[in-house]
Amino acid sequence: YDEMNLLELNNDGTYHASGGNGYTEELPPDDFDPAHVHPGDMWASAEAQELAQVSPEMHWEFSMQYESRLLEPFGLSGYGCCEDLTLKMDDVLKIPNIRRISISPFADVERCAELLQNRYIFSWKPKPQHLVGDFSEEMIHDYIRHALDATRGCVVEMVLKDTHTCENHPERFARWVEIARELAEQY
């Protein structure tokens, strides 16, 4: 794709990795040639949800060491999706140019926040099941507040995804977003 000049910049509103947008002032680099976009001018991402239940050592052996090499030519990288990376974060942080890290609903938010601090994008994926069953605004409020307390000082984005149903109540999405925005403005 590089040799055929088929690549395009994705440092804008382009959806990146398992959530979020590519907005950044770090890409493209200063030596960017607008006539030819190279991998070093772009975001890339990888994940291995299939290996969620294996040890960090096995994850590295069978997947992440290869993904890391594939991501190396790119300007910035993201890693993860819905797999819990809490115990694998040491290896994730070895990925060249890593910037966005997915923090799944199953992850230890406190531990991940300690590790990522303000050096990476903490791409938090809240539990989508709060949109079904008994829709409790108080529960959603407390859940999001807990995450924001834990991630104070981090670079956080919230990506509500994998919402396969809202039990025929689409207004729940709007209310969830309103609650999240109200809380985010307090931090």
C-alpha beads as a LAMMPS data file, in Angstrom:
LAMMPS data file: protein, C-alpha beads

187 atoms
186 bonds

1 atom types
1 bond types

-500.0 500.0 xlo xhi
-500.0 500.0 ylo yhi
-500.0 500.0 zlo zhi

Masses

1 110.0

Atoms # bond

1 1 1 0.000 0.000 0.000
2 1 1 2.874 2.334 0.763
3 1 1 4.619 1.698 -2.557
4 1 1 1.335 2.110 -4.437
5 1 1 0.641 5.401 -2.607
6 1 1 -2.756 4.167 -1.395
7 1 1 -2.526 5.376 2.206
8 1 1 -4.427 8.357 3.612
9 1 1 -3.947 10.328 6.799
10 1 1 -6.117 9.284 9.734
11 1 1 -5.163 11.934 12.290
12 1 1 -8.588 13.540 12.196
13 1 1 -12.128 12.434 13.000
14 1 1 -11.393 9.011 11.529
15 1 1 -12.545 6.226 13.853
16 1 1 -9.456 4.613 15.304
17 1 1 -8.824 1.183 16.763
18 1 1 -11.607 -0.050 19.029
19 1 1 -12.925 3.422 19.674
20 1 1 -12.078 7.076 19.632
21 1 1 -10.923 9.369 16.886
22 1 1 -7.498 9.939 15.405
23 1 1 -7.229 13.611 16.378
24 1 1 -3.625 14.467 17.183
25 1 1 -1.118 17.212 16.490
26 1 1 1.694 14.636 16.513
27 1 1 0.770 13.292 13.089
28 1 1 1.876 13.698 10.462
29 1 1 5.513 14.348 11.463
30 1 1 7.406 17.462 10.381
31 1 1 8.954 15.722 7.342
32 1 1 5.515 14.798 5.950
33 1 1 5.177 14.751 2.156
34 1 1 1.503 15.434 1.282
35 1 1 2.019 13.770 -2.101
36 1 1 2.849 10.429 -0.463
37 1 1 1.447 9.271 2.882
38 1 1 3.620 6.685 4.637
39 1 1 2.847 4.438 7.625
40 1 1 4.899 6.755 9.846
41 1 1 2.343 9.483 9.127
42 1 1 -0.578 7.410 10.420
43 1 1 -2.235 5.663 13.336
44 1 1 -2.416 1.848 13.423
45 1 1 -3.890 -0.604 15.882
46 1 1 -4.006 -4.236 16.913
47 1 1 -5.830 -6.427 19.416
48 1 1 -6.141 -10.052 20.397
49 1 1 -9.526 -10.621 22.003
50 1 1 -9.156 -14.320 21.259
51 1 1 -6.310 -14.459 23.783
52 1 1 -8.148 -12.729 26.617
53 1 1 -7.957 -15.788 28.863
54 1 1 -4.308 -16.717 28.338
55 1 1 -1.419 -15.632 30.538
56 1 1 0.585 -12.503 29.722
57 1 1 3.487 -14.746 28.719
58 1 1 1.390 -16.733 26.256
59 1 1 -0.211 -13.573 24.892
60 1 1 3.252 -12.166 24.186
61 1 1 4.515 -15.450 22.721
62 1 1 1.610 -16.106 20.360
63 1 1 0.446 -12.640 19.402
64 1 1 1.744 -9.432 20.870
65 1 1 5.390 -9.834 19.865
66 1 1 4.268 -10.108 16.233
67 1 1 1.667 -7.363 16.487
68 1 1 4.302 -5.116 18.022
69 1 1 6.566 -5.592 15.008
70 1 1 3.680 -4.902 12.623
71 1 1 2.832 -1.671 14.465
72 1 1 6.419 -0.418 14.599
73 1 1 6.441 1.439 11.239
74 1 1 3.423 3.555 12.182
75 1 1 3.551 6.999 13.739
76 1 1 1.187 6.182 16.612
77 1 1 -0.443 2.949 17.728
78 1 1 -3.423 1.765 19.693
79 1 1 -3.887 -1.618 21.306
80 1 1 -6.781 -3.645 22.624
81 1 1 -10.517 -3.907 22.346
82 1 1 -12.742 -5.833 24.730
83 1 1 -10.038 -7.973 26.306
84 1 1 -8.843 -7.174 29.841
85 1 1 -5.259 -5.960 29.488
86 1 1 -4.678 -5.200 33.175
87 1 1 -2.149 -8.011 33.704
88 1 1 -0.667 -7.570 30.230
89 1 1 -0.014 -3.843 30.430
90 1 1 3.769 -4.217 30.801
91 1 1 3.879 -5.828 27.359
92 1 1 1.378 -3.375 25.860
93 1 1 3.618 -0.506 26.934
94 1 1 6.520 -2.061 24.985
95 1 1 4.701 -1.476 21.693
96 1 1 6.517 1.189 19.671
97 1 1 4.673 4.508 19.522
98 1 1 1.822 3.196 21.671
99 1 1 -0.605 5.989 22.486
100 1 1 -4.179 4.672 22.824
101 1 1 -4.891 1.695 25.071
102 1 1 -8.297 0.086 25.367
103 1 1 -9.523 -0.392 28.917
104 1 1 -12.344 -2.914 28.670
105 1 1 -15.347 -3.250 30.983
106 1 1 -13.518 -6.196 32.563
107 1 1 -10.290 -4.318 33.348
108 1 1 -9.123 -3.055 36.729
109 1 1 -9.635 0.668 36.094
110 1 1 -7.638 1.723 39.162
111 1 1 -4.597 -0.397 38.291
112 1 1 -4.648 0.640 34.634
113 1 1 -4.876 4.314 35.612
114 1 1 -1.813 3.920 37.848
115 1 1 0.133 2.439 34.943
116 1 1 -0.993 4.783 32.163
117 1 1 -1.157 8.076 34.082
118 1 1 -1.188 10.971 31.600
119 1 1 1.238 9.401 29.114
120 1 1 -1.325 7.479 27.055
121 1 1 -4.954 7.727 26.001
122 1 1 -7.018 5.745 28.512
123 1 1 -9.674 4.508 26.088
124 1 1 -12.286 3.373 28.594
125 1 1 -15.061 1.063 27.422
126 1 1 -17.834 1.257 30.060
127 1 1 -20.246 -1.614 30.612
128 1 1 -22.942 -1.513 27.914
129 1 1 -25.340 -3.599 29.992
130 1 1 -26.355 -0.469 31.894
131 1 1 -28.606 0.324 28.920
132 1 1 -30.757 -2.765 29.451
133 1 1 -32.874 -4.092 32.280
134 1 1 -33.686 -1.634 35.021
135 1 1 -32.238 1.601 33.665
136 1 1 -30.825 3.272 36.751
137 1 1 -29.460 6.768 36.260
138 1 1 -28.060 6.663 39.794
139 1 1 -26.139 3.460 39.063
140 1 1 -24.763 4.908 35.817
141 1 1 -23.799 8.108 37.615
142 1 1 -21.989 6.212 40.391
143 1 1 -20.275 3.871 37.928
144 1 1 -18.936 6.669 35.737
145 1 1 -17.965 8.806 38.750
146 1 1 -15.979 5.883 40.175
147 1 1 -14.064 5.531 36.897
148 1 1 -13.418 9.272 36.659
149 1 1 -12.195 9.376 40.262
150 1 1 -9.802 6.511 39.516
151 1 1 -8.535 8.112 36.310
152 1 1 -8.051 11.642 37.627
153 1 1 -4.954 12.989 35.881
154 1 1 -5.231 10.501 33.010
155 1 1 -6.107 11.309 29.397
156 1 1 -9.517 9.620 29.284
157 1 1 -11.940 8.974 26.473
158 1 1 -15.190 7.085 27.055
159 1 1 -16.379 4.815 24.273
160 1 1 -19.795 3.275 24.886
161 1 1 -19.881 0.365 22.476
162 1 1 -21.164 -3.167 21.972
163 1 1 -24.650 -1.881 22.630
164 1 1 -26.603 -4.563 20.816
165 1 1 -29.910 -3.624 22.403
166 1 1 -31.466 -0.896 24.474
167 1 1 -34.723 -2.801 24.910
168 1 1 -36.514 -0.470 22.520
169 1 1 -35.581 2.628 24.551
170 1 1 -33.143 4.609 22.373
171 1 1 -33.511 7.612 24.683
172 1 1 -31.300 5.715 27.138
173 1 1 -28.290 6.472 24.939
174 1 1 -28.932 10.201 25.121
175 1 1 -29.387 10.120 28.881
176 1 1 -26.227 8.031 29.366
177 1 1 -24.266 10.584 27.328
178 1 1 -25.779 13.487 29.295
179 1 1 -24.733 11.890 32.584
180 1 1 -21.234 11.165 31.273
181 1 1 -20.799 14.731 29.993
182 1 1 -22.077 16.288 33.214
183 1 1 -19.588 14.241 35.213
184 1 1 -16.686 14.765 32.803
185 1 1 -17.116 18.530 33.073
186 1 1 -16.481 18.232 36.816
187 1 1 -13.033 16.703 36.288

Bonds

1 1 1 2
2 1 2 3
3 1 3 4
4 1 4 5
5 1 5 6
6 1 6 7
7 1 7 8
8 1 8 9
9 1 9 10
10 1 10 11
11 1 11 12
12 1 12 13
13 1 13 14
14 1 14 15
15 1 15 16
16 1 16 17
17 1 17 18
18 1 18 19
19 1 19 20
20 1 20 21
21 1 21 22
22 1 22 23
23 1 23 24
24 1 24 25
25 1 25 26
26 1 26 27
27 1 27 28
28 1 28 29
29 1 29 30
30 1 30 31
31 1 31 32
32 1 32 33
33 1 33 34
34 1 34 35
35 1 35 36
36 1 36 37
37 1 37 38
38 1 38 39
39 1 39 40
40 1 40 41
41 1 41 42
42 1 42 43
43 1 43 44
44 1 44 45
45 1 45 46
46 1 46 47
47 1 47 48
48 1 48 49
49 1 49 50
50 1 50 51
51 1 51 52
52 1 52 53
53 1 53 54
54 1 54 55
55 1 55 56
56 1 56 57
57 1 57 58
58 1 58 59
59 1 59 60
60 1 60 61
61 1 61 62
62 1 62 63
63 1 63 64
64 1 64 65
65 1 65 66
66 1 66 67
67 1 67 68
68 1 68 69
69 1 69 70
70 1 70 71
71 1 71 72
72 1 72 73
73 1 73 74
74 1 74 75
75 1 75 76
76 1 76 77
77 1 77 78
78 1 78 79
79 1 79 80
80 1 80 81
81 1 81 82
82 1 82 83
83 1 83 84
84 1 84 85
85 1 85 86
86 1 86 87
87 1 87 88
88 1 88 89
89 1 89 90
90 1 90 91
91 1 91 92
92 1 92 93
93 1 93 94
94 1 94 95
95 1 95 96
96 1 96 97
97 1 97 98
98 1 98 99
99 1 99 100
100 1 100 101
101 1 101 102
102 1 102 103
103 1 103 104
104 1 104 105
105 1 105 106
106 1 106 107
107 1 107 108
108 1 108 109
109 1 109 110
110 1 110 111
111 1 111 112
112 1 112 113
113 1 113 114
114 1 114 115
115 1 115 116
116 1 116 117
117 1 117 118
118 1 118 119
119 1 119 120
120 1 120 121
121 1 121 122
122 1 122 123
123 1 123 124
124 1 124 125
125 1 125 126
126 1 126 127
127 1 127 128
128 1 128 129
129 1 129 130
130 1 130 131
131 1 131 132
132 1 132 133
133 1 133 134
134 1 134 135
135 1 135 136
136 1 136 137
137 1 137 138
138 1 138 139
139 1 139 140
140 1 140 141
141 1 141 142
142 1 142 143
143 1 143 144
144 1 144 145
145 1 145 146
146 1 146 147
147 1 147 148
148 1 148 149
149 1 149 150
150 1 150 151
151 1 151 152
152 1 152 153
153 1 153 154
154 1 154 155
155 1 155 156
156 1 156 157
157 1 157 158
158 1 158 159
159 1 159 160
160 1 160 161
161 1 161 162
162 1 162 163
163 1 163 164
164 1 164 165
165 1 165 166
166 1 166 167
167 1 167 168
168 1 168 169
169 1 169 170
170 1 170 171
171 1 171 172
172 1 172 173
173 1 173 174
174 1 174 175
175 1 175 176
176 1 176 177
177 1 177 178
178 1 178 179
179 1 179 180
180 1 180 181
181 1 181 182
182 1 182 183
183 1 183 184
184 1 184 185
185 1 185 186
186 1 186 187
